[in-house]
C-alpha cells in the first residue's frame, strides 16, 4: 500500500473535477489544469473527495505510480484554489530587476539586460528586497497555478546568474543558504 496514494484528496467548493480516460481536468478560481493519468491508476470521485487506486497495490511500480498520481492531483487542486509562489532575491551592487509589461527585465552584470518572458499562467512581480540579506536589490515573486511550471520558471531565472561563493552576488531563492568561501590570502 502506498502511504501517500491511499489518502483521499479533499476537493473544496468552487473546484470542478472532470475525470477522463487519460487525464483529469481541474477547474477553479485560479485557472484550469490538466493532469495526465497513468493507465495503471483509477481515479474515483465520491462527493467532495477524490481517491486514487491501482490494479496491484503490493507491486513496487504500481505503488510508485499510485503515490505520484495522487500527489499530482492534490497539487493541481491546491494550485487552482490557492496557487503556488516562489521568491527569488537579486543580490549584488548594481544588480536590478524590473517589470516591463508582463515580462521581467534583469540586470545582473552582463553587458545587456536579460528579459524573461512570462510563460502562459505565470505572473511576475518585483518588490522591495528583504533587509536581512546584505546588498539585496530586489525580491522577485513568481506565482501561478501549476506547481511544476512555477518551480521550473524560478529555476530558469536563478540559472541566469547563480549565487557565487565569495561575495554571494547573484540570484538566489529567498531563504536559500549560500555557502561562502574565504578569498585568497595575501602573499607577503
C-alpha positions as CSV (number, residue, x, y, z in Angstrom):
1,X,0.0,0.0,0.0
2,X,1.2,3.5,-0.9
3,X,1.1,5.7,2.2
4,X,0.5,8.8,0.0
5,X,-1.6,7.2,-2.7
6,X,-4.3,5.9,-0.3
7,X,-5.0,9.3,1.3
8,X,-8.1,11.0,-0.2
9,X,-7.9,14.4,-1.8
10,X,-10.4,16.9,-0.4
11,X,-12.0,19.0,-3.2
12,X,-13.1,22.4,-1.9
13,X,-16.2,24.2,-3.1
14,X,-15.8,26.1,-6.3
15,X,-13.5,23.5,-7.8
16,X,-14.8,21.3,-10.6
17,X,-13.1,18.0,-11.4
18,X,-13.8,16.0,-14.6
19,X,-12.1,12.7,-14.9
20,X,-11.5,11.2,-18.4
21,X,-9.8,8.1,-19.5
22,X,-6.3,9.6,-19.9
23,X,-6.4,12.8,-18.0
24,X,-8.3,14.7,-15.2
25,X,-9.3,18.4,-15.8
26,X,-9.4,20.5,-12.7
27,X,-11.1,24.0,-12.9
28,X,-11.0,26.5,-10.1
29,X,-10.8,30.2,-9.4
30,X,-7.1,30.4,-10.4
31,X,-7.4,28.6,-13.7
32,X,-7.7,25.2,-15.3
33,X,-5.1,22.4,-15.1
34,X,-4.9,19.0,-16.9
35,X,-3.3,16.1,-15.0
36,X,-2.3,13.1,-17.1
37,X,-3.5,9.8,-15.6
38,X,-1.4,6.7,-15.9
39,X,-3.1,3.6,-17.3
40,X,-2.4,1.6,-14.1
41,X,-4.4,4.1,-12.0
42,X,-8.1,4.7,-11.5
43,X,-9.5,7.9,-10.0
44,X,-12.9,7.9,-8.3
45,X,-14.9,10.9,-7.2
46,X,-17.1,10.5,-4.2
47,X,-18.8,13.7,-3.2
48,X,-16.2,16.2,-2.1
49,X,-13.2,13.9,-2.3
50,X,-11.1,12.1,-4.9
51,X,-9.5,8.7,-4.3
52,X,-6.8,7.0,-6.4
53,X,-6.5,3.3,-6.7
54,X,-4.2,0.9,-8.7
55,X,-4.6,-2.7,-10.0
56,X,-2.0,-4.3,-7.7
57,X,-1.4,-2.3,-4.5
58,X,1.5,-4.6,-3.5
59,X,3.6,-4.1,-6.6
60,X,6.5,-1.6,-6.2
61,X,5.9,0.0,-9.6
62,X,2.2,0.3,-9.1
63,X,2.8,1.8,-5.6
64,X,5.1,4.5,-7.0
65,X,2.6,5.4,-9.8
66,X,-0.2,5.5,-7.2
67,X,1.6,8.0,-5.0
68,X,2.7,10.1,-7.9
69,X,-0.8,10.4,-9.4
70,X,-2.3,11.3,-6.0
71,X,0.4,14.0,-5.4
72,X,-0.1,15.5,-8.9
73,X,-3.9,15.6,-8.4
74,X,-3.5,17.2,-4.9
75,X,-1.1,19.8,-6.3
76,X,-3.5,20.6,-9.1
77,X,-6.4,21.1,-6.6
78,X,-4.2,23.3,-4.4
79,X,-3.0,25.2,-7.4
80,X,-6.4,26.2,-8.8
81,X,-7.6,27.2,-5.3
82,X,-4.6,29.0,-3.6
83,X,-1.9,28.9,-6.2
84,X,1.9,28.5,-5.7
85,X,4.6,31.1,-5.3
86,X,8.4,31.1,-5.4
87,X,10.5,34.1,-4.3
88,X,14.0,35.0,-5.7
89,X,16.3,37.6,-4.3
90,X,18.7,39.6,-6.6
91,X,21.9,40.3,-4.6
92,X,24.8,42.5,-5.8
93,X,25.7,46.1,-6.1
94,X,24.3,47.5,-9.4
95,X,22.1,44.4,-10.0
96,X,18.4,45.2,-10.7
97,X,15.1,43.5,-11.6
98,X,12.2,45.5,-13.1
99,X,8.9,44.7,-14.8
100,X,8.5,45.6,-18.5
101,X,4.8,44.9,-19.1
102,X,4.3,41.3,-18.1
103,X,7.9,40.4,-18.6
104,X,10.8,40.5,-16.2
105,X,13.9,42.6,-17.0
106,X,17.0,41.6,-15.1
107,X,20.4,43.4,-15.0
108,X,23.0,41.2,-13.3
109,X,26.4,42.3,-14.6
110,X,26.1,41.4,-18.2
111,X,26.6,44.0,-21.0
112,X,22.9,43.7,-21.7
113,X,19.7,43.3,-19.7
114,X,18.2,39.8,-19.7
115,X,14.4,39.8,-20.5
116,X,12.4,36.8,-19.2
117,X,9.0,36.3,-20.8
118,X,6.3,35.1,-18.5
119,X,5.0,31.6,-19.6
120,X,1.3,31.1,-20.0
121,X,-0.3,31.0,-16.5
122,X,2.7,32.6,-14.7
123,X,2.8,36.1,-13.2
124,X,5.9,38.0,-12.1
125,X,6.1,40.8,-9.5
126,X,9.0,42.8,-8.1
127,X,9.0,44.0,-4.5
128,X,11.4,45.6,-2.1
129,X,14.2,43.3,-1.1
130,X,14.4,41.7,2.4
131,X,16.6,43.7,4.7
132,X,18.3,40.7,6.3
133,X,20.3,39.9,3.1
134,X,23.2,42.3,2.6
135,X,23.3,44.1,-0.8
136,X,20.0,42.7,-1.9
137,X,18.4,44.8,-4.6
138,X,15.0,43.2,-5.4
139,X,12.6,40.5,-4.5
140,X,11.1,38.7,-7.5
141,X,7.9,36.7,-6.9
142,X,6.8,34.0,-9.4
143,X,3.2,32.8,-8.9
144,X,0.8,30.6,-10.8
145,X,-1.5,27.6,-10.5
146,X,0.9,24.9,-11.9
147,X,3.5,24.0,-9.2
148,X,5.9,22.4,-11.7
149,X,5.8,25.4,-14.0
150,X,6.3,27.9,-11.2
151,X,9.4,25.9,-9.9
152,X,10.8,25.5,-13.4
153,X,10.4,29.2,-14.2
154,X,12.1,30.2,-10.9
155,X,15.0,27.7,-11.6
156,X,15.5,29.2,-15.1
157,X,15.6,32.7,-13.7
158,X,18.1,31.7,-11.0
159,X,20.2,30.0,-13.7
160,X,20.9,33.4,-15.3
161,X,23.3,34.3,-12.5
162,X,23.5,31.7,-9.7
163,X,25.0,33.0,-6.4
164,X,28.8,32.9,-6.3
165,X,30.5,31.7,-3.1
166,X,32.9,34.7,-2.5
167,X,30.6,37.7,-2.2
168,X,27.2,36.0,-2.6
169,X,26.3,38.0,-5.6
170,X,23.7,36.6,-8.0
171,X,20.1,35.4,-8.0
172,X,19.1,33.1,-5.1
173,X,15.9,31.7,-3.7
174,X,14.6,33.6,-0.7
175,X,15.8,31.8,2.5
176,X,18.5,29.9,0.4
177,X,21.8,29.4,2.3
178,X,24.8,30.3,0.1
179,X,27.9,28.7,1.4
180,X,30.7,31.3,1.5
181,X,34.4,30.8,0.8
182,X,37.4,32.9,2.1
183,X,39.2,34.8,-0.6
184,X,42.9,34.4,-1.5
185,X,45.3,35.0,1.4
186,X,47.6,38.0,0.7
187,X,51.2,37.0,0.0
188,X,53.8,38.9,2.0
